[in-house]
Amino acid sequence: MVPEGVPLNADQHIHTFDSPLQDKLQLGGKGASLARMTGSMGLPVPPGFTITTGAWRTFAREEAIVPADLAESVREHLRELGAKLGRQMDNPDNPLLLSCRSGAPVSMPGMMDTVLNVGMSDEVVTTLAARTTERFAWKSYARLLSTFAEVVRELPADLLAATHHEADSLDDQAIVALWKRVIESEGRPFPQRTEDQVLESIEAVWRSWNRPRAQRYRRYRGIDESLGTAVTVQAMVFGNLDDDSGTGVVFTRDPVTGVAAPYGDFMRCAQGEDVVNGSQIPETIESLRDQSQDLWDSLQKALAAIELDIHDMGDIEFTVQHGKLWILQARAGQRSPAAAVRIAVEMVDEGLIDIDTAIDRVSLSAVEHLQAPVCHSFDGLAELGSGVPASPGTGVGVAVLDPARAEELAEEGIVPILLCPTTSPQDINGMIVSAGIVTALGGRASHAAVVARGMGKPAVCGVEGMVIDPVERTVTFASGIVIHEGDLITVSGDQGLVLLGEAQFSDPAPDRWLERFLGWCDERGRVPILITRPDSAGVGIVSEPEDFIDGTDVVLVDVPWEGPESTSLLERVCRSVFEATSPPREAYIAMPNNLAGIDFRPSFGPWDGILAHDGNTWAARLLSARLTATEPARAGG
């Protein structure tokens, strides 16, 4: 709904990819990158337009209904897009087929919704089958219908599961008929007009901002709820068109180790969601070179241009349609803690960023993770299975076979390792509480791999021969060993191994990239790091804003940090201390026992010391550099 008194100018909420506007806050990360790649970078991008985050704030916050004026502007942009491509909506001989995707200003991989193949209809599928292949046309229509049922009409989960199960035994045309019946039985029929499909899909993307999984991810990552999402409407290119087509996800550098070489997955005759959802085991990105050297060279050129543009490791989604490369998205990629440090240091050496940017780019929790004990021996452990080393580190815990059970055990103080066929955004809560993730399917760019790297958790994906029995609660591996839920296992994300039993750990040693990074922190850090807590006598302990008493001489800010959800509390506590009429003569801040994903960038100070313990002094050195860089003069004093 439009709030009372707010003027409606629908045109200001829609921008084509060749528009000069490239503001990420308005266009979202996806829309802004598409505008840059289309404009100054000149990369091959399917054309389209973006509906701004301002439209979400104006129209979608309450009811997520596209108002009449905005709907008419969408229709006009669809007509213009069709004319640009020489296609027409609902023309079965030359149809305009589209995707509708979310695009928040901050990356939220896999947490919100996408609708592909928009514009397919009963007439279009028949003509398209005659011009291409029966398999391509009917599978494309079936994918749209199943997505429409789940994402747009939000049919009940049990009905969706039953329909998918029934569809497993049907041919593609019968699957289409089945989904159409299911959609109609739950309300309105599936719309045959392209513009109606687009408008419903826009509303579905808006609603996805407030889905529980998206809200939980934002809390975990400390992302502002008020940012909202943009919507990109883009001409479809088809990686599943023929054997000269395919889809992939590639990083400009290895997000596991930080090595400056392309890293990713490619699937022939597939669409983008097939790579991300981990439903299959893809080929490595290098397989694209075997298909076509010219195609490989075009991709390398695009990767270099994107990294130079964003001055960071890029995460790129692309499609090959009948031998032609199309770039669909580019963003800064999630990376492991070790990769974060190495990439930051090497980009300083390459002149892409300066040292202060490097210090800001590596999170406190990443450095804390690198100081955690490391596995030094698998002696005596039986190897259960092996797969793709998708996210580094070693995790030890009890095997659990579903995310809900992982949450239950975590609440009881038991550390779980999540084993499942694959993961999806709905599994985010169980992934957050698990010490490691193992999947039977998927590869280095699957949902499980990307989210695990962003969380600093070990992950092994595509474990060959791993079969989960959800009834008996057992897992059988290619080795022939069968384990039961609750058995103690070890996951090595560095070597791609799953082992029976508990690995042995020892203290870590910084590698050469971390040594240089910490050296930069020490050069900039002037806040002393104290290992021993001061005598509490005469010290005001401040854990909540109201704990600070104006005029207290010495204070210790000791907030129980529990991940990014605690960042706002920490900032409020700091504000209460430093903006007081009589701020303290001395102020200290305590490092927590577990940073749990937090990345504090303080805007208050100055500080007289950081209290750390033996396990997070490296993170304290990074915090010291940030505290020094941001401190204003203490008032009063």
C-alpha positions in Angstrom: 0.0 0.0 0.0 1.1 3.6 -0.6 1.3 5.4 2.8 -1.0 8.4 3.1 0.6 11.6 1.8 3.3 9.8 -0.3 3.2 10.9 -4.0 3.3 8.0 -6.5 5.8 8.4 -9.4 6.0 4.8 -10.7 8.7 5.7 -13.3 11.2 6.6 -10.6 11.0 3.1 -9.2 12.1 1.3 -12.5 15.4 1.6 -14.2 16.7 -0.3 -17.2 20.2 -1.9 -17.1 21.5 0.8 -19.4 20.3 3.6 -17.1 23.1 5.7 -15.6 21.9 4.9 -12.0 24.2 2.3 -10.4 23.4 2.9 -6.7 23.4 -0.4 -4.8 21.1 0.9 -2.1 18.4 1.6 -4.7 19.0 -1.1 -7.3 20.2 -3.8 -4.9 23.5 -5.6 -5.4 22.2 -7.6 -8.4 20.6 -4.6 -10.2 23.7 -2.3 -9.6 26.1 -5.0 -10.9 23.9 -5.5 -14.0 23.9 -1.8 -14.7 27.7 -1.6 -14.3 28.3 -4.7 -16.5 26.0 -3.4 -19.2 27.3 0.1 -19.1 31.0 0.9 -18.4 32.2 -2.7 -18.5 30.5 -3.7 -21.8 30.0 -7.3 -20.8 27.4 -9.6 -22.4 24.3 -9.2 -20.2 20.8 -10.2 -21.1 18.8 -6.9 -21.0 16.2 -6.1 -18.5 15.1 -3.6 -15.8 15.2 -3.2 -12.0 12.4 -2.2 -9.6 14.1 -0.3 -6.8 14.2 -1.0 -3.1 12.2 2.2 -2.8 9.3 0.4 -4.3 9.6 -2.2 -1.6 9.6 0.4 1.1 6.7 2.3 -0.5 4.4 -0.6 -1.6 5.6 -3.9 -0.2 6.2 -3.3 3.5 2.6 -3.9 4.4 0.7 -5.9 1.7 3.2 -6.5 -1.1 0.6 -5.6 -3.8 1.8 -3.9 -7.0 -0.3 -0.8 -7.3 -2.0 0.2 -10.6 0.5 2.9 -11.6 3.5 0.8 -11.0 1.9 -2.2 -12.8 1.3 0.0 -15.9 4.9 1.1 -15.8 6.0 -2.5 -15.6 3.9 -3.3 -18.6 5.4 -0.5 -20.6 9.0 -1.6 -19.7 8.0 -5.2 -20.8 6.8 -3.9 -24.1 10.0 -1.9 -24.6 12.2 -4.9 -23.6 10.4 -7.0 -26.1 10.9 -4.4 -28.9 14.6 -4.2 -28.1 14.9 -8.0 -28.5 12.5 -8.3 -31.4 10.1 -10.4 -29.3 6.5 -10.0 -28.0 4.8 -11.0 -24.9 2.4 -14.0 -25.4 3.5 -14.4 -29.1 3.9 -18.2 -29.4 6.1 -17.7 -32.5 8.6 -15.4 -30.9 7.8 -15.1 -27.1 9.4 -12.8 -24.6 10.6 -15.1 -21.7 11.8 -13.7 -18.5 13.3 -14.2 -15.0 12.2 -12.3 -11.9 14.9 -12.2 -9.2 15.4 -10.7 -5.8 18.3 -8.3 -5.2 19.0 -7.0 -1.7 21.7 -4.2 -1.2 23.6 -6.8 0.9 24.3 -10.3 -0.4 22.0 -12.9 1.0 22.9 -16.0 -1.1 19.9 -18.3 -1.7 17.7 -16.7 1.0 15.1 -15.1 -1.2 13.2 -16.2 -4.2 13.7 -16.4 -8.0 11.1 -17.3 -10.7 12.5 -18.5 -14.1 10.9 -19.1 -17.5 8.2 -16.5 -16.9 6.1 -16.1 -20.1 5.7 -19.8 -20.8 2.1 -20.7 -21.5 0.0 -23.4 -23.1 0.4 -21.8 -26.6 4.0 -20.9 -26.1 5.1 -24.4 -25.0 3.6 -26.1 -28.1 5.3 -23.7 -30.6 8.6 -23.7 -28.6 8.6 -27.5 -28.7 8.2 -27.5 -32.4 11.0 -25.0 -32.9 13.5 -26.5 -30.4 12.9 -29.8 -28.7 10.0 -31.4 -26.8 12.2 -32.0 -23.8 13.5 -28.4 -23.5 10.1 -26.8 -24.0 8.0 -29.0 -21.6 10.7 -29.1 -18.9 11.0 -25.3 -19.0 7.2 -25.0 -18.6 7.1 -27.5 -15.8 9.9 -25.7 -13.9 7.9 -22.4 -14.1 4.8 -24.1 -12.9 6.4 -25.9 -9.9 8.2 -22.6 -8.9 4.9 -20.7 -9.3 3.2 -23.2 -7.0 5.9 -23.0 -4.3 7.1 -19.4 -4.5 4.3 -17.3 -5.9 1.2 -19.0 -4.7 2.9 -20.5 -1.6 1.0 -23.8 -1.6 1.2 -26.0 1.5 4.5 -27.8 1.9 2.8 -31.3 2.2 0.9 -30.7 -1.0 4.1 -29.6 -2.8 5.9 -32.6 -1.6 3.1 -35.0 -2.7 3.0 -33.3 -6.1 6.8 -33.6 -6.6 6.6 -37.3 -5.6 3.8 -37.9 -8.1 5.6 -36.1 -10.8 8.6 -38.4 -10.5 6.7 -41.1 -12.4 5.3 -38.9 -15.1 6.6 -37.6 -18.5 7.1 -33.8 -19.0 3.7 -33.1 -20.5 1.9 -35.0 -17.8 3.9 -33.0 -15.2 2.8 -29.8 -16.7 -0.8 -30.9 -16.5 -0.4 -32.0 -12.9 1.0 -28.7 -11.7 -1.7 -26.8 -13.5 -4.4 -28.8 -11.7 -2.7 -28.4 -8.3 -2.4 -24.6 -8.7 -6.0 -24.3 -9.8 -7.3 -26.5 -7.0 -5.8 -24.2 -4.5 -7.4 -21.0 -5.8 -6.9 -19.3 -9.2 -5.7 -21.0 -12.3 -2.2 -20.4 -13.5 -2.2 -17.1 -15.5 -1.5 -17.5 -19.2 -0.6 -13.9 -19.8 3.0 -12.9 -19.4 2.3 -9.6 -17.6 0.1 -11.3 -15.1 2.9 -13.8 -14.3 5.4 -11.0 -14.0 3.3 -9.0 -11.6 2.6 -12.0 -9.3 6.3 -12.9 -9.4 7.2 -9.3 -8.3 4.9 -9.6 -5.3 6.4 -13.0 -4.4 9.9 -11.6 -4.5 8.8 -8.7 -2.2 7.2 -11.2 0.2 10.4 -13.3 0.3 12.2 -10.5 2.1 10.1 -11.3 5.2 10.3 -15.1 5.0 11.6 -16.7 8.2 14.8 -18.0 6.5 15.6 -14.5 5.2 14.9 -12.9 8.6 17.1 -15.5 10.4 20.0 -15.0 8.0 19.8 -11.2 8.4 19.9 -11.6 12.2 22.9 -13.9 11.9 24.7 -11.5 9.5 23.6 -8.3 11.2 21.8 -7.0 8.0 19.4 -4.0 8.4 15.8 -5.1 8.1 14.8 -1.8 6.6 17.0 -2.2 3.4 14.4 -4.2 1.5 14.9 -5.9 -1.8 14.9 -4.7 -5.4 13.5 -6.9 -8.2 15.3 -7.5 -11.5 13.2 -8.6 -14.5 15.5 -9.9 -17.2 15.3 -11.6 -20.5 15.9 -15.4 -20.2 18.9 -17.1 -21.7 18.8 -20.9 -21.6 21.6 -23.1 -20.4 19.3 -26.1 -20.9 18.7 -25.4 -24.6 21.1 -28.0 -26.1 24.4 -29.8 -25.6 26.3 -26.5 -26.5 24.6 -24.8 -23.6 25.1 -24.9 -19.8 25.3 -22.9 -16.7 27.8 -22.2 -14.0 29.0 -20.3 -10.9 32.6 -19.1 -10.8 34.7 -17.2 -8.3 37.6 -15.0 -9.6 39.7 -16.5 -6.8 39.6 -19.7 -4.8 37.1 -18.8 -1.9 38.5 -21.7 0.1 42.3 -21.0 0.0 42.4 -17.5 -1.6 44.6 -18.7 -4.5 44.3 -16.3 -7.4 42.8 -18.7 -9.9 39.2 -19.3 -11.1 37.2 -21.7 -8.9 33.7 -22.9 -9.6 31.2 -25.4 -11.1 29.7 -25.9 -14.5 26.8 -28.0 -15.6 26.0 -28.8 -19.3 22.4 -28.5 -20.5 21.2 -27.1 -17.2 19.7 -23.9 -15.6 21.3 -21.8 -12.9 19.3 -23.1 -10.0 20.6 -26.6 -10.8 24.2 -25.6 -9.8 23.2 -23.6 -6.7 20.6 -26.1 -5.2 23.2 -28.9 -5.1 20.8 -31.4 -6.6 23.5 -32.9 -8.8 27.3 -33.2 -8.8 28.6 -30.7 -11.4 31.9 -30.5 -13.4 34.7 -28.2 -12.3 34.8 -24.8 -14.1 37.9 -26.0 -16.0 35.7 -28.4 -18.0 34.4 -25.3 -19.9 37.9 -24.9 -21.5 37.6 -28.4 -22.9 34.3 -27.4 -24.5 35.6 -24.3 -26.1 38.8 -22.3 -25.8 37.1 -19.2 -27.1 34.4 -19.5 -24.5 36.9 -20.0 -21.8 38.9 -17.0 -22.9 35.7 -14.9 -22.9 34.9 -16.0 -19.4 38.5 -15.1 -18.2 38.2 -11.7 -19.7 34.9 -11.1 -17.9 36.3 -12.3 -14.6 39.2 -9.9 -14.9 37.0 -7.0 -15.7 34.6 -7.8 -12.8 37.4 -8.1 -10.2 39.0 -4.9 -11.4 35.6 -3.1 -11.1 34.7 -4.3 -7.6 38.2 -4.5 -6.2 37.3 -7.8 -4.6 36.9 -11.5 -5.3 33.9 -11.8 -7.6 31.2 -14.4 -7.4 29.7 -14.7 -10.9 26.7 -16.6 -12.3 26.8 -17.2 -16.0 24.9 -19.1 -18.7 26.1 -20.4 -22.0 23.3 -20.5 -24.6 24.2 -22.4 -27.8 27.9 -21.5 -27.4 27.5 -17.9 -26.4 28.5 -16.6 -23.0 26.0 -14.4 -20.9 26.8 -12.9 -17.5 23.8 -13.0 -15.2 25.2 -11.7 -11.9 28.4 -10.5 -10.2 29.0 -9.7 -6.5 31.7 -10.0 -3.9 31.9 -13.6 -3.0 31.6 -15.4 0.4 35.0 -16.8 1.4 36.7 -18.8 4.2 38.6 -17.0 6.9 41.9 -18.1 5.5 40.9 -17.0 2.0 39.7 -13.6 3.4 43.2 -12.8 4.8 45.1 -14.1 1.8 42.9 -12.2 -0.7 43.1 -9.0 1.3 46.9 -9.2 1.5 47.5 -10.1 -2.1 45.1 -7.4 -3.3 47.2 -4.8 -1.4 50.3 -6.2 -3.2 48.4 -6.0 -6.5 47.4 -2.3 -5.9 43.7 -3.1 -5.9 43.1 -2.0 -2.3 45.1 -0.2 0.4 46.0 -1.5 3.8 43.2 0.3 5.6 40.7 -1.3 3.3 42.3 -4.7 3.9 41.9 -4.3 7.7 38.3 -3.3 7.3 37.5 -6.2 4.9 38.6 -9.1 7.1 36.1 -9.8 9.9 37.0 -10.2 13.6 35.3 -13.6 13.6 37.5 -14.7 10.6 40.7 -13.9 12.5 39.3 -15.6 15.7 38.5 -18.7 13.6 42.1 -18.8 12.4 43.3 -18.8 16.0 41.1 -21.8 16.9 42.9 -25.2 17.5 43.7 -27.0 14.2 43.5 -30.7 13.5 47.0 -32.3 13.5 46.1 -35.9 13.2 43.5 -38.3 11.9 45.4 -41.3 13.4 43.1 -44.1 14.4 40.0 -42.7 12.6 38.2 -44.8 10.0 37.6 -42.9 6.7 33.8 -43.0 6.0 33.7 -41.2 2.7 35.2 -38.4 0.7 33.9 -35.5 -1.5 34.5 -32.0 -2.6 36.5 -30.0 0.0 34.0 -27.1 -0.2 34.8 -25.1 3.0 38.0 -25.4 5.1 38.4 -26.3 8.7 37.8 -29.4 10.9 34.6 -30.0 12.8 33.8 -32.6 15.4 30.3 -33.5 16.6 27.5 -36.0 16.5 25.9 -37.0 13.2 22.4 -35.6 12.7 20.3 -36.1 9.6 18.1 -33.1 9.5 18.3 -29.4 10.4 15.5 -29.5 13.0 17.3 -32.3 14.9 20.5 -30.2 14.8 18.7 -27.3 16.4 17.3 -29.6 19.2 20.7 -31.0 20.0 22.3 -27.6 20.0 19.8 -26.4 22.6 20.8 -29.3 24.7 24.5 -28.3 24.5 25.4 -31.1 22.1 27.5 -30.2 19.0 25.9 -31.5 15.8 27.4 -32.3 12.3 24.6 -32.0 9.7 24.5 -34.8 7.1 21.9 -34.5 4.3 21.4 -35.1 0.6 21.7 -31.4 0.0 20.8 -28.1 1.7 18.4 -25.3 0.9 17.6 -21.9 2.3 15.0 -23.5 4.6 17.8 -25.3 6.4 19.6 -22.1 7.6 18.8 -22.5 11.3 20.2 -26.0 11.4 23.3 -24.9 9.5 24.0 -22.1 11.9 24.2 -24.4 14.9 26.2 -27.2 13.2 29.9 -27.5 13.5 30.2 -28.9 10.0 28.1 -29.8 7.0 28.2 -32.9 4.8 26.1 -33.4 1.6 25.7 -36.3 -0.7 25.2 -34.0 -3.7 26.4 -30.6 -4.9 29.7 -29.1 -5.5 31.9 -26.1 -4.7 29.2 -23.6 -5.7 26.2 -25.3 -4.1 24.1 -23.7 -1.4 25.8 -25.7 1.4 29.3 -24.8 0.2 28.6 -21.0 -0.2 26.8 -20.6 3.1 29.3 -22.7 5.0 32.2 -20.6 3.7 30.5 -17.5 4.7 30.0 -18.9 8.2 33.5 -20.2 8.6 32.3 -23.8 8.9 33.9 -26.9 7.4 31.9 -28.5 4.6 32.3 -31.6 2.4 29.9 -31.8 -0.6 29.1 -34.4 -3.2 30.2 -37.4 -0.9 30.2 -40.2 -3.4 28.0 -43.2 -2.4 26.6 -41.6 0.8 23.0 -42.8 1.3 20.8 -41.5 4.1 18.0 -43.6 5.5 15.6 -41.1 7.2 13.5 -44.0 8.7 16.3 -46.0 10.3 18.3 -42.8 10.9 21.5 -44.3 9.4 24.0 -43.2 6.8 25.8 -45.7 4.6 29.0 -44.7 2.9 30.8 -46.1 -0.2 33.4 -47.6 2.2 30.6 -50.0 3.4 30.6 -48.5 6.9 27.2 -47.6 8.3 26.8 -45.0 11.1 23.8 -44.1 13.2 22.5 -40.7 14.1 24.3 -39.7 17.3 27.7 -41.3 16.3 30.7 -39.0 16.9 32.3 -38.0 13.6 35.0 -35.6 12.2 34.6 -33.5 9.1 37.7 -32.2 7.3 36.8 -29.4 4.9 40.4 -29.1 3.9 40.8 -32.6 2.6 37.2 -33.4 1.8 37.0 -36.3 4.3 34.3 -37.6 6.7 35.8 -39.8 9.4 34.5 -41.9 12.3 35.6 -40.7 15.7 37.2 -37.5 17.1 40.3 -35.9 15.6 43.2 -34.5 17.7 43.9 -30.8 17.7 46.8 -28.5 18.5 47.5 -24.8 18.6 47.6 -22.9 15.3 50.5 -21.0 13.7 49.8 -18.0 11.4 50.8 -18.5 7.8 52.7 -15.8 5.9 49.6 -13.9 4.8 48.2 -13.8 8.3 51.5 -12.7 9.7 51.7 -9.8 7.4 48.0 -8.9 8.1 48.5 -8.9 11.8 51.7 -6.9 11.4 49.6 -4.2 9.6 47.1 -4.3 12.5 50.0 -3.9 15.0 51.4 -0.9 13.1 48.0 0.8 13.4 46.8 -0.5 16.7 47.6 1.7 19.7 45.1 0.3 22.2 46.8 -2.0 24.6 45.7 -5.7 24.7 45.3 -6.9 28.3 45.1 -10.6 29.1 44.1 -10.2 32.8 40.8 -8.6 33.9 41.3 -5.6 36.1 40.2 -5.8 39.8 36.4 -5.1 39.7 36.7 -2.8 42.6 35.9 0.7 41.4 35.2 -0.5 37.9 31.8 0.0 36.3 30.8 -3.1 34.3 28.5 -2.1 31.5 26.6 -4.8 29.7 23.4 -2.9 28.9 23.1 0.9 28.1 21.3 1.5 31.4 24.2 0.0 33.4 26.4 3.1 32.9 26.2 5.7 35.6 27.2 9.1 34.4 30.4 10.2 36.1 31.9 6.7 36.6 35.7 7.0 36.4 36.6 3.6 35.0 34.3 1.3 32.9 34.6 -2.0 31.3 32.2 -2.6 28.4 31.5 -6.3 28.7 28.6 -7.2 26.4 27.9 -11.0 25.9 28.6 -11.0 22.1 26.6 -13.7 20.4 27.1 -12.9 16.8 25.9 -10.0 14.6 22.6 -9.9 16.6 24.6 -8.4 19.4 26.2 -5.6 17.3 23.4 -3.1 17.9 23.5 -3.8 21.6 27.2 -3.2 21.6 26.8 0.1 19.8 24.1 1.3 22.2 26.3 0.4 25.2 29.3 2.3 23.6 27.0 5.3 22.9 25.8 5.4 26.5 29.4 5.5 27.7 31.0 8.0 25.3 28.2 10.4 24.8 27.5 10.9 28.5 27.8 14.3 30.0 30.8 13.1 32.1 32.4 10.2 30.1 34.8 7.9 32.0 38.4 8.7 32.7 39.3 5.2 31.5 37.3 2.8 29.2 38.0 -0.8 28.4 36.3 -3.3 26.1 36.2 -7.0 26.7 36.5 -9.6 23.9 34.0 -12.4 24.3 34.7 -16.1 24.5 33.2 -16.6 21.1 32.8 -13.9 18.4 30.2 -16.2 16.6 30.3 -14.3 13.4 30.5 -10.8 14.6 32.4 -8.0 12.9 32.4 -4.9 15.1 33.4 -1.6 13.5 33.2 0.8 16.5 32.3 4.4 16.0 33.0 5.4 19.6 36.1 5.9 21.7 38.9 6.4 22.7 39.7 3.2 24.5 42.3 2.5 27.1 42.6 -1.2 26.6 41.1 -4.4 25.2 40.6 -7.4 27.4 41.3 -10.6 25.6 42.1 -14.2 26.4 44.6 -16.6 24.9 42.2 -17.8 22.2 41.4 -14.5 20.6 44.4 -12.2 20.9 44.7 -12.2 17.0 41.2 -10.8 16.7 42.0 -8.3 19.5 44.9 -7.0 17.4 42.5 -6.4 14.5 40.1 -4.7 16.8 42.9 -2.5 18.2 43.6 -1.2 14.7 40.0 -0.4 14.1 39.6 1.3 17.5 42.6 3.5 16.9 41.3 4.5 13.4 37.9 5.5 14.6 38.4 7.2 17.9 37.2 10.9 18.4 38.6 13.0 21.2 37.1 12.1 24.5 34.7 14.8 25.7 35.3 16.2 29.2 38.1 14.2 30.7 
